[in-house]
């Protein structure tokens, strides 16, 4: 096979080949098979005997009806329905009835997902109410002396023992922990919570009760008053744990014969043992001497009343509410009411009377907050009254949330009237606005503004009240006639705030109201006022989150960016973001909004100038430490903007914009790639619009586009990015009849091939590059078919240059890609030998037109083919070693197929070469038999065409070898 084989390309008639390979249309009659028609399934029912039986019976039936193959497996019944059908019908009916009753009852007993649970407020309270002062814990954990009980003790002796244990709870040894930091205090309370669980698990119920009682006593201590809300959260966690343990313990005692109580069980279904245990717990708690621990512990197990009486909870709640009246400290009392309301909402949310009673009792004692006792206490602890009043907010907010849940609108009217009757009611007013539905508050916005005006500024700051009102108005719309007056009244107060932090916290809320209901004029005024207040002493540096929120709200409501950027104060507002990281985040938010909401392309100079400034800010933040993911995100946002810019048929202006963008975004490679693609597209659009009428001006513009790409591509770092863009840009230049420019692009692409590395980085992993190079070269070969030769260069100068580069490239030792490429070159040269090429570019004369089948041109083409064939055969010969025989077989068959498709097998030498390759593919038993059989069948089928009749003789010379 080392001898030279002259190449003779098969003459192709591409039009006739295309027609011969068209699929024949087959008409489908009604009733015939169609893939979208329902399938008729044959059902097969099999019945098997048990293990003792040795035989099985099978019956099958066919049905012409449409059957779902999935449902037919279960005879149309899902597994759960099948299980329910086999259950006891009486039990099923009973369960259905109980389920119906349970659903009916749940409608009145449970709260929905629209009710914000206490757990969601817990973290906020702990984070807000902190202290740097030292804390202490006083615990009276009782003596550890043993109790001796005689086996024959009477009932009275048991009662006496219980009472002694309870006395021991309060008269035991004192354990005091002093000088605790807030974190130490929190850790200690969490340890007590765990100790409670451990004591319960080890059946030390009395010890568990001791822990709960002593922890409850801590709620009467207000020595570090600013920490009290957080202390309440920590202690009530322990109470919740205790209540759950007691309830589950009693519930477990109700289980008989492994059947648990239903959710809506009645006291009649509870056994005597469980009831006695439940009463025992209530008796123990009733024996606690101090009011606060007795109140809290009984409230913790309030749910256990369900085991004793249907009306137990409804009777206990009023009694516990009345007990709170005995607590003298108003702060301690309000949190006790909050806990009682929390437990009440969990076990009996329909009992609104107790909720109302708790709140109205608080109103009766509201004046105590401003009494001498409280004032003296605040003086001792150096706590100002505004700070003290904020300690009430979590408790009052919770009570009002419970009270207002699904409440009718008249309740708000009643609350407002009661607040008006009280003096110094700002705290209550704030909680009312936080608790009730936004629609109710918005409808009475002017009434609330009137009440806010009458509030005493010294007790509870008015700006906090306006902030709460603003939150509601951001969620619901006030009456249209009141909207402007509401804004004016609110902003009068906001604008007078001297403290920048107070100002921005309030302004942030009201910006949304302004954007929601007013035009750019009012929004611009608000932005100007924010700039005025936050610029002195660089106050904006401490308010970046609020300023970001304001920007986000503005772009949320202004989707027309021509209006947005026409705001005189919008860009000066952006200038306040001096910290680079924050400024970039704001710019990213603006670009995301633009890409999301801008529906049509734009050429508005206001938008373009503003967004170029925004994009430039993002681009300039890139440095050597910037992560690749961040670069990709920034480039994506900038590219999204570039794609939305269009000057219509003003192509020169469009190109000028791209040139400016290139100078601004040169550090982000994906942006440069996008610009190159955009300019190429612009050149093609110019060609389409001009419809072939190439004036000098048009030609000059296209050459400017080509020059833009040729200058920009070398600045890119990715080797495959560059070669592919050279190829693409060359194709565009060729389509626009810029032949010399196209040659320059193609030469540049050829010159880059030797620089392709063996491996490239793809998604952070190093991958072999040969597959990518192979893909590029295949695309390149398809283009070279229609590239005309340069009159000053030799015949097929680009193909020769590319072959030289491929020859000199260092390929992997175990790779056959070089030979595959030579095979593709053979396909290209065969196509170039045809009288008429398979495809052309309009107004570009390819070599088939230039040479017109010239004999010298064909001779040069055949000579190149012979050189390529020699290289292929030489490589096949080198694969004769045992470890490479499989590769030799595959390549031989691949080369055989190429000759079959593109060579003129009427030439004896070429025909013999094909036979030799066929035999070589099968020689060592590595050929796939099925593939060889199908290939031979194809040859026989093709021999029936008149122009390929010589294939019949070839088929007779191709034996099929079987493996032994």
Secondary structure in CASP SS format (residue, H / E / C, confidence):
PFRMAT SS
TARGET T0000
AUTHOR 0000-0000-0000
METHOD secondary structure of the structure
MODEL  1
X C 1.00
X C 1.00
X C 1.00
X C 1.00
X C 1.00
X C 1.00
X C 1.00
X C 1.00
X E 1.00
X C 1.00
X C 1.00
X C 1.00
X C 1.00
X H 1.00
X H 1.00
X H 1.00
X H 1.00
X H 1.00
X H 1.00
X H 1.00
X C 1.00
X C 1.00
X C 1.00
X C 1.00
X C 1.00
X C 1.00
X C 1.00
X C 1.00
X C 1.00
X C 1.00
X C 1.00
X C 1.00
X C 1.00
X C 1.00
X C 1.00
X C 1.00
X C 1.00
X C 1.00
X C 1.00
X E 1.00
X C 1.00
X C 1.00
X E 1.00
X E 1.00
X E 1.00
X E 1.00
X E 1.00
X E 1.00
X C 1.00
X C 1.00
X C 1.00
X C 1.00
X C 1.00
X C 1.00
X C 1.00
X E 1.00
X E 1.00
X E 1.00
X E 1.00
X E 1.00
X E 1.00
X C 1.00
X C 1.00
X C 1.00
X C 1.00
X E 1.00
X C 1.00
X C 1.00
X H 1.00
X H 1.00
X H 1.00
X H 1.00
X H 1.00
X C 1.00
X C 1.00
X C 1.00
X C 1.00
X C 1.00
X H 1.00
X H 1.00
X H 1.00
X H 1.00
X H 1.00
X H 1.00
X H 1.00
X H 1.00
X C 1.00
X C 1.00
X H 1.00
X H 1.00
X H 1.00
X H 1.00
X H 1.00
X H 1.00
X H 1.00
X H 1.00
X H 1.00
X H 1.00
X H 1.00
X H 1.00
X H 1.00
X H 1.00
X H 1.00
X H 1.00
X H 1.00
X H 1.00
X H 1.00
X H 1.00
X H 1.00
X C 1.00
X C 1.00
X C 1.00
X C 1.00
X C 1.00
X C 1.00
X C 1.00
X C 1.00
X C 1.00
X H 1.00
X H 1.00
X H 1.00
X H 1.00
X H 1.00
X H 1.00
X H 1.00
X H 1.00
X H 1.00
X H 1.00
X C 1.00
X C 1.00
X C 1.00
X C 1.00
X C 1.00
X C 1.00
X E 1.00
X E 1.00
X E 1.00
X E 1.00
X E 1.00
X E 1.00
X C 1.00
X C 1.00
X C 1.00
X C 1.00
X C 1.00
X C 1.00
X C 1.00
X C 1.00
X C 1.00
X C 1.00
X C 1.00
X C 1.00
X C 1.00
X C 1.00
X H 1.00
X H 1.00
X H 1.00
X H 1.00
X H 1.00
X H 1.00
X H 1.00
X H 1.00
X H 1.00
X H 1.00
X H 1.00
X H 1.00
X H 1.00
X H 1.00
X H 1.00
X H 1.00
X H 1.00
X C 1.00
X C 1.00
X E 1.00
X E 1.00
X E 1.00
X E 1.00
X E 1.00
X E 1.00
X E 1.00
X C 1.00
X H 1.00
X H 1.00
X H 1.00
X H 1.00
X H 1.00
X H 1.00
X H 1.00
X H 1.00
X H 1.00
X H 1.00
X H 1.00
X H 1.00
X H 1.00
X H 1.00
X H 1.00
X H 1.00
X H 1.00
X H 1.00
X H 1.00
X H 1.00
X C 1.00
X C 1.00
X C 1.00
X H 1.00
X H 1.00
X H 1.00
X H 1.00
X H 1.00
X H 1.00
X H 1.00
X H 1.00
X H 1.00
X H 1.00
X H 1.00
X H 1.00
X H 1.00
X H 1.00
X H 1.00
X H 1.00
X C 1.00
X C 1.00
X C 1.00
X C 1.00
X H 1.00
X H 1.00
X H 1.00
X H 1.00
X H 1.00
X H 1.00
X H 1.00
X H 1.00
X H 1.00
X H 1.00
X H 1.00
X H 1.00
X H 1.00
X H 1.00
X H 1.00
X H 1.00
X H 1.00
X H 1.00
X H 1.00
X H 1.00
X H 1.00
X H 1.00
X H 1.00
X H 1.00
X H 1.00
X H 1.00
X H 1.00
X H 1.00
X H 1.00
X C 1.00
X C 1.00
X E 1.00
X C 1.00
X C 1.00
X E 1.00
X C 1.00
X C 1.00
X C 1.00
X C 1.00
X C 1.00
X C 1.00
X C 1.00
X H 1.00
X H 1.00
X H 1.00
X C 1.00
X C 1.00
X H 1.00
X H 1.00
X H 1.00
X H 1.00
X H 1.00
X H 1.00
X H 1.00
X H 1.00
X H 1.00
X H 1.00
X H 1.00
X H 1.00
X H 1.00
X H 1.00
X H 1.00
X C 1.00
X C 1.00
X C 1.00
X C 1.00
X H 1.00
X H 1.00
X H 1.00
X H 1.00
X H 1.00
X H 1.00
X H 1.00
X H 1.00
X H 1.00
X H 1.00
X C 1.00
X H 1.00
X H 1.00
X H 1.00
X H 1.00
X H 1.00
X H 1.00
X C 1.00
X C 1.00
X C 1.00
X C 1.00
X H 1.00
X H 1.00
X H 1.00
X H 1.00
X H 1.00
X H 1.00
X H 1.00
X H 1.00
X H 1.00
X H 1.00
X H 1.00
X H 1.00
X H 1.00
X H 1.00
X H 1.00
X C 1.00
X C 1.00
X C 1.00
X H 1.00
X H 1.00
X H 1.00
X H 1.00
X H 1.00
X H 1.00
X H 1.00
X H 1.00
X H 1.00
X H 1.00
X H 1.00
X H 1.00
X H 1.00
X H 1.00
X H 1.00
X H 1.00
X H 1.00
X H 1.00
X C 1.00
X C 1.00
X C 1.00
X C 1.00
X H 1.00
X H 1.00
X H 1.00
X H 1.00
X H 1.00
X H 1.00
X H 1.00
X H 1.00
X H 1.00
X H 1.00
X H 1.00
X H 1.00
X H 1.00
X C 1.00
X H 1.00
X H 1.00
X H 1.00
X H 1.00
X H 1.00
X C 1.00
X H 1.00
X H 1.00
X H 1.00
X H 1.00
X H 1.00
X H 1.00
X H 1.00
X H 1.00
X H 1.00
X H 1.00
X C 1.00
X C 1.00
X C 1.00
X H 1.00
X H 1.00
X H 1.00
X H 1.00
X H 1.00
X H 1.00
X C 1.00
X C 1.00
X H 1.00
X H 1.00
X H 1.00
X H 1.00
X H 1.00
X H 1.00
X H 1.00
X H 1.00
X H 1.00
X H 1.00
X H 1.00
X H 1.00
X C 1.00
X C 1.00
X C 1.00
X C 1.00
X H 1.00
X H 1.00
X H 1.00
X H 1.00
X H 1.00
X H 1.00
X H 1.00
X H 1.00
X H 1.00
X H 1.00
X H 1.00
X H 1.00
X H 1.00
X C 1.00
X C 1.00
X C 1.00
X C 1.00
X H 1.00
X H 1.00
X H 1.00
X H 1.00
X H 1.00
X H 1.00
X H 1.00
X H 1.00
X H 1.00
X H 1.00
X C 1.00
X C 1.00
X H 1.00
X H 1.00
X H 1.00
X H 1.00
X H 1.00
X H 1.00
X C 1.00
X H 1.00
X H 1.00
X H 1.00
X H 1.00
X H 1.00
X H 1.00
X H 1.00
X H 1.00
X H 1.00
X H 1.00
X C 1.00
X C 1.00
X C 1.00
X C 1.00
X C 1.00
X C 1.00
X C 1.00
X H 1.00
X H 1.00
X H 1.00
X H 1.00
X H 1.00
X H 1.00
X H 1.00
X H 1.00
X H 1.00
X H 1.00
X H 1.00
X H 1.00
X H 1.00
X H 1.00
X C 1.00
X C 1.00
X C 1.00
X C 1.00
X H 1.00
X H 1.00
X H 1.00
X H 1.00
X H 1.00
X H 1.00
X H 1.00
X H 1.00
X H 1.00
X H 1.00
X H 1.00
X H 1.00
X H 1.00
X H 1.00
X H 1.00
X H 1.00
X C 1.00
X C 1.00
X C 1.00
X C 1.00
X H 1.00
X H 1.00
X H 1.00
X H 1.00
X H 1.00
X H 1.00
X H 1.00
X H 1.00
X H 1.00
X H 1.00
X H 1.00
X H 1.00
X H 1.00
X H 1.00
X H 1.00
X H 1.00
X H 1.00
X H 1.00
X C 1.00
X C 1.00
X H 1.00
X H 1.00
X H 1.00
X H 1.00
X H 1.00
X H 1.00
X H 1.00
X H 1.00
X H 1.00
X H 1.00
X H 1.00
X H 1.00
X H 1.00
X H 1.00
X H 1.00
X H 1.00
X H 1.00
X H 1.00
X H 1.00
X H 1.00
X H 1.00
X H 1.00
X H 1.00
X C 1.00
X H 1.00
X H 1.00
X H 1.00
X H 1.00
X H 1.00
X H 1.00
X H 1.00
X H 1.00
X H 1.00
X H 1.00
X H 1.00
X H 1.00
X H 1.00
X H 1.00
X C 1.00
X C 1.00
X C 1.00
X H 1.00
X H 1.00
X H 1.00
X H 1.00
X C 1.00
X C 1.00
X C 1.00
X C 1.00
X C 1.00
X H 1.00
X H 1.00
X H 1.00
X H 1.00
X H 1.00
X C 1.00
X C 1.00
X C 1.00
X C 1.00
X C 1.00
X H 1.00
X H 1.00
X H 1.00
X H 1.00
X H 1.00
X H 1.00
X H 1.00
X H 1.00
X H 1.00
X H 1.00
X H 1.00
X H 1.00
X H 1.00
X H 1.00
X H 1.00
X H 1.00
X H 1.00
X H 1.00
X C 1.00
X C 1.00
X C 1.00
X C 1.00
X E 1.00
X C 1.00
X C 1.00
X H 1.00
X H 1.00
X H 1.00
X H 1.00
X H 1.00
X H 1.00
X H 1.00
X H 1.00
X H 1.00
X H 1.00
X H 1.00
X H 1.00
X H 1.00
X H 1.00
X H 1.00
X H 1.00
X C 1.00
X C 1.00
X C 1.00
X C 1.00
X C 1.00
X C 1.00
X C 1.00
X H 1.00
X H 1.00
X H 1.00
X H 1.00
X H 1.00
X H 1.00
X H 1.00
X H 1.00
X H 1.00
X H 1.00
X H 1.00
X H 1.00
X H 1.00
X H 1.00
X H 1.00
X H 1.00
X C 1.00
X E 1.00
X C 1.00
X C 1.00
X C 1.00
X C 1.00
X C 1.00
X H 1.00
X H 1.00
X H 1.00
X H 1.00
X H 1.00
X H 1.00
X H 1.00
X H 1.00
X H 1.00
X H 1.00
X H 1.00
X H 1.00
X H 1.00
X H 1.00
X C 1.00
X C 1.00
X C 1.00
X C 1.00
X H 1.00
X H 1.00
X H 1.00
X H 1.00
X H 1.00
X H 1.00
X H 1.00
X H 1.00
X H 1.00
X H 1.00
X H 1.00
X H 1.00
X H 1.00
X H 1.00
X H 1.00
X H 1.00
X H 1.00
X H 1.00
X H 1.00
X H 1.00
X H 1.00
X H 1.00
X C 1.00
X C 1.00
X C 1.00
X C 1.00
X C 1.00
X H 1.00
X H 1.00
X H 1.00
X H 1.00
X H 1.00
X H 1.00
X H 1.00
X H 1.00
X H 1.00
X H 1.00
X H 1.00
X H 1.00
X H 1.00
X H 1.00
X H 1.00
X H 1.00
X H 1.00
X H 1.00
X C 1.00
X C 1.00
X C 1.00
X C 1.00
X C 1.00
X H 1.00
X H 1.00
X H 1.00
X H 1.00
X H 1.00
X H 1.00
X H 1.00
X H 1.00
X H 1.00
X H 1.00
X H 1.00
X H 1.00
X H 1.00
X H 1.00
X H 1.00
X H 1.00
X H 1.00
X C 1.00
X C 1.00
X C 1.00
X H 1.00
X H 1.00
X H 1.00
X H 1.00
X H 1.00
X H 1.00
X H 1.00
X H 1.00
X H 1.00
X H 1.00
X H 1.00
X H 1.00
X H 1.00
X H 1.00
X H 1.00
X H 1.00
X H 1.00
X C 1.00
X C 1.00
X C 1.00
X E 1.00
X E 1.00
X E 1.00
X E 1.00
X C 1.00
X C 1.00
X E 1.00
X E 1.00
X E 1.00
X E 1.00
X C 1.00
X H 1.00
X H 1.00
X H 1.00
X H 1.00
X H 1.00
X H 1.00
X H 1.00
X H 1.00
X H 1.00
X H 1.00
X H 1.00
X H 1.00
X H 1.00
X H 1.00
X H 1.00
X C 1.00
X C 1.00
X C 1.00
X C 1.00
X C 1.00
X C 1.00
X C 1.00
X C 1.00
X C 1.00
X C 1.00
X C 1.00
X C 1.00
X H 1.00
X H 1.00
X H 1.00
X H 1.00
X H 1.00
X H 1.00
X H 1.00
X H 1.00
X H 1.00
X H 1.00
X H 1.00
X H 1.00
X C 1.00
X C 1.00
X C 1.00
X C 1.00
X C 1.00
X C 1.00
X C 1.00
X C 1.00
X H 1.00
X H 1.00
X H 1.00
X H 1.00
X H 1.00
X H 1.00
X H 1.00
X H 1.00
X H 1.00
X H 1.00
X H 1.00
X H 1.00
X H 1.00
X H 1.00
X H 1.00
X H 1.00
X C 1.00
X C 1.00
X C 1.00
X C 1.00
X C 1.00
X C 1.00
X C 1.00
X C 1.00
X E 1.00
X C 1.00
X C 1.00
X E 1.00
X C 1.00
X C 1.00
X H 1.00
X H 1.00
X H 1.00
X H 1.00
X H 1.00
X C 1.00
X C 1.00
X C 1.00
X H 1.00
X H 1.00
X H 1.00
X H 1.00
X H 1.00
X H 1.00
X H 1.00
X H 1.00
X H 1.00
X H 1.00
X H 1.00
X H 1.00
X H 1.00
X H 1.00
X H 1.00
X H 1.00
X H 1.00
X H 1.00
X H 1.00
X H 1.00
X H 1.00
X H 1.00
X H 1.00
X H 1.00
X C 1.00
X C 1.00
X C 1.00
X H 1.00
X H 1.00
X H 1.00
X H 1.00
X H 1.00
X H 1.00
X H 1.00
X H 1.00
X H 1.00
X H 1.00
X H 1.00
X H 1.00
X H 1.00
X H 1.00
X H 1.00
X H 1.00
X H 1.00
X H 1.00
X H 1.00
X H 1.00
X H 1.00
X E 1.00
X C 1.00
X C 1.00
X C 1.00
X C 1.00
X H 1.00
X H 1.00
X H 1.00
X H 1.00
X H 1.00
X H 1.00
X H 1.00
X H 1.00
X H 1.00
X H 1.00
X H 1.00
X H 1.00
X H 1.00
X H 1.00
X H 1.00
X C 1.00
X C 1.00
X C 1.00
X C 1.00
X C 1.00
X C 1.00
X H 1.00
X H 1.00
X H 1.00
X H 1.00
X H 1.00
X H 1.00
X H 1.00
X H 1.00
X H 1.00
X H 1.00
X H 1.00
X H 1.00
X H 1.00
X H 1.00
X C 1.00
X C 1.00
X C 1.00
X H 1.00
X H 1.00
X H 1.00
X C 1.00
X C 1.00
X H 1.00
X H 1.00
X H 1.00
X H 1.00
X H 1.00
X H 1.00
X C 1.00
X C 1.00
X C 1.00
X C 1.00
X C 1.00
X C 1.00
X C 1.00
X C 1.00
END
